[in-house]
């Protein structure tokens, strides 16, 4: 799963097929038609969740205490499926 972190307003949001912007409007992103490739622009740090790890954490949510951990990461600047359009 690809996400956007705006360095200006520090909002984090997921992508959709229509262009979405952060709270301050300085960052944006969207999935392309194929659902794998995406583009972004603005004051963005691209983030990702390891899908299998995220789903496993959701399926094993504890009743109490610390939540279940999953793998999240900062996507590299030269990612073949996430393109900076600025």
C-alpha positions as a printed NumPy array, in Angstrom:
array([[  0.   ,   0.   ,   0.   ],
       [  1.36 ,   3.408,  -0.982],
       [  0.845,   6.488,   1.183],
       [  1.825,  10.153,   1.13 ],
       [  3.422,  12.07 ,   4.007],
       [  3.38 ,  15.863,   3.588],
       [  6.473,  17.531,   5.048],
       [  4.546,  20.815,   5.448],
       [  1.42 ,  19.81 ,   7.395],
       [  2.563,  16.302,   8.404],
       [ -0.655,  14.678,   7.246],
       [ -0.524,  11.087,   6.013],
       [ -3.044,   9.756,   3.52 ],
       [ -3.61 ,   6.774,   1.281],
       [ -4.007,   7.023,  -2.465],
       [ -7.041,   6.461,  -4.66 ],
       [ -7.604,   6.595,  -8.415],
       [ -8.593,  10.257,  -8.188],
       [ -6.041,  12.888,  -7.192],
       [ -5.97 ,  13.466,  -3.428],
       [ -4.241,  16.265,  -1.546],
       [ -3.023,  16.722,   2.001],
       [ -4.603,  19.082,   4.561],
       [ -2.534,  22.099,   3.462],
       [ -2.822,  21.318,  -0.269],
       [  0.94 ,  21.255,  -0.887],
       [  1.193,  17.497,  -1.541],
       [ -0.815,  15.209,  -3.773],
       [ -0.913,  11.694,  -5.129],
       [ -3.003,   9.133,  -7.025],
       [ -2.927,   5.598,  -8.385],
       [ -2.776,   5.112, -12.124],
       [ -5.368,   2.932, -13.911],
       [ -3.383,  -0.28 , -13.401],
       [ -3.659,   0.031,  -9.596],
       [  0.051,  -0.612,  -9.095],
       [  1.769,   2.487, -10.477],
       [  1.181,   5.858,  -8.855],
       [  2.339,   9.458,  -9.111],
       [  2.83 ,  12.228,  -6.58 ],
       [  4.049,  15.779,  -6.226],
       [  4.668,  18.567,  -3.758],
       [  6.429,  18.364,  -0.412],
       [  6.083,  14.582,  -0.287],
       [  7.825,  11.71 ,   1.42 ],
       [  6.371,   8.533,  -0.154],
       [  5.577,   5.762,   2.335],
       [  4.624,   2.121,   2.001],
       [  3.107,  -0.672,   4.057],
       [  4.118,  -4.265,   3.378],
       [  0.645,  -5.512,   2.428],
       [  0.968,  -9.054,   3.84 ],
       [  2.377,  -7.764,   7.125],
       [ -0.372,  -5.125,   7.408],
       [ -3.168,  -7.649,   6.714],
       [ -1.688, -10.08 ,   9.255],
       [ -1.644,  -7.311,  11.895],
       [ -5.265,  -6.414,  11.111],
       [ -6.329, -10.059,  11.393],
       [ -4.506, -10.466,  14.732],
       [ -5.578,  -7.261,  16.473],
       [ -5.285,  -7.825,  20.237],
       [ -8.149,  -7.045,  22.611],
       [ -5.852,  -5.084,  24.947],
       [ -2.323,  -3.835,  25.341],
       [  0.079,  -2.968,  22.579],
       [ -1.236,  -3.172,  19.024],
       [  0.121,  -5.668,  16.532],
       [  3.202,  -4.41 ,  14.656],
       [  3.559,  -4.467,  10.868],
       [  6.203,  -3.405,   8.355],
       [  6.118,   0.184,   7.097],
       [  8.877,   1.939,   5.149],
       [  9.968,   5.089,   3.329],
       [  9.851,   4.381,  -0.411],
       [ 13.098,   5.048,  -2.272],
       [ 13.352,   8.166,  -4.449],
       [ 13.802,   6.129,  -7.622],
       [ 10.908,   3.687,  -7.326],
       [  9.728,   2.102, -10.594],
       [  6.058,   2.139,  -9.488],
       [  5.827,   5.496,  -7.632],
       [  6.791,   8.511,  -9.726],
       [  7.523,  12.076,  -8.615],
       [  5.915,  14.485, -11.091],
       [  7.553,  17.7  ,  -9.806]])
